[in-house]
């Protein structure tokens, strides 16, 4: 009994510490887009290093609502499995609070719909009581006073064991990592959104999917390019790659984002801000799973 009580106290202390790391009484006054941060140029920089201080880093970058007035992020923390949320109120970013979507959901890797009316996320929550716990895509819908209860995405998607970050285009098309062929075979799939429903997912071709692991896809809102992480057969680290859509609708052969972005450590989980100006991603080159950002000019340069 004493051991259980002591363990509970330790857990509560860890949770309190995690909250204090992000939400403090002296939370700074932040104005302007991107939590009021000075924007980067062509050289990647850590995003808000004095705010994003989780010792274990981040699973995916911060995401912003389409109007850039809301932000959501999640530290990698074993004790507190929730999302942090801040918004602009009266011209100032609010002190972060925890988004609670319900007991046991422990949301991961959020993504706003194009209209901002939904937040999609991953969760290990079982689809039915007593069901198998594995990563599935859920969503909540915006209401007058917060968000709805989580709803499971269409069954044709749930049949795929998904993994890590996913993204949606403006038209609702979903790009995600599937492990349907086994956890050692991570490939990127697309499911088209048609008639209010998701269609049978299709594996993207060899211009994108390799013999290694291809994962954490980010699709441009107009589907003109796809950025993703690849862990090659002969490598022990992941790098970021990009493929552009040709006029005939096919994908160009994916190329590396280059040494300005990729490092000798893991680089993955790309995300482009809704205004198309900045590329966010996670890298271990400076700190553990650090959140980086850089101008998207590199995307235009690689295209031409």
C-alpha positions, 0 to 999 in steps of 0.5 A: 500500500505504501509503495503504491501511494509513493508511486502515485505521489511520484507520478503527480509530481512528474505531471506537475513538473511537466505542466510547469515547464510549459504553463507558468505564471510568468508566461510571456506576453506574445503578440503576432503570428507563430506565438510572436516569434521572430521568423527564420530565413533560409537557415533552420532555427529552433522554434521558440526555444525558451518556450518549447523546453520539454526534455524529451522533445516533441513528437511532431511540430506545433500546428496552427489553425488556418487563420494562424490564431490557434496553436496546438503542440504536444511534448514527448512526456511519459507522464502527461499524454495531452495536447497544449493549446493557445490562441490569440485573445485581445491580440495576445497569445493565451497561457497554454492549457491542456486540450482534454478530448476524454479519458484514455484518448491521449491524443497524438499528432494533431492536424487542423482541417482546412476550414478549421472546424475539425482537429484530427489526431492519432490515439491508441484508444480502442475502437470498441470497449475491450478492443485492440489498442493501436494507432487510429485516426480520430477527430473532434468538431468545433462547437460553440463551447469547445470541441465535440467528443472524439469520433473515429474516422471512416472504417476504410482508414481504420483497417490500416494500422496507421503510424505517426503524423498524417495530413490532409489537403484542402479537398480533404484527401488524406495522406498517411503512413500505413503498416498494413504490410507489417511494422517493418514496411511503412509506406505512404497511402492516399485516401481520396475524400469523395461524397463525404466519405473516404475511399479505399486507400491507395499506396503511392508509387515507387517515386515516393515509397522505397524499399526502406521506411517512408512515413510522416507525410505532409501534403501541400494544400493544393496537393502540388508537393509531398514532403515526408521522412525516409529511413533507407535500407542502408541508413540508421537515420531518417531524412526529409524528402520531397516529391512534386506533382506533375501536370499529368497527376503523377508524382516526380521521383522524390529528392532529398531536401538537402544538407541545409535541412537534413543532418547527421541525426534524425530529421522527420515529421514535416509540416508547412504553416497554413500560409505556406511560408514556413516549414516546421520539422523535428530534428535531433541535430541540436537537442532531443527531438527539437522543433525547427522551422525554416522559410519554404523558399527551399521548396520553390528552389528545389522545384525549379 
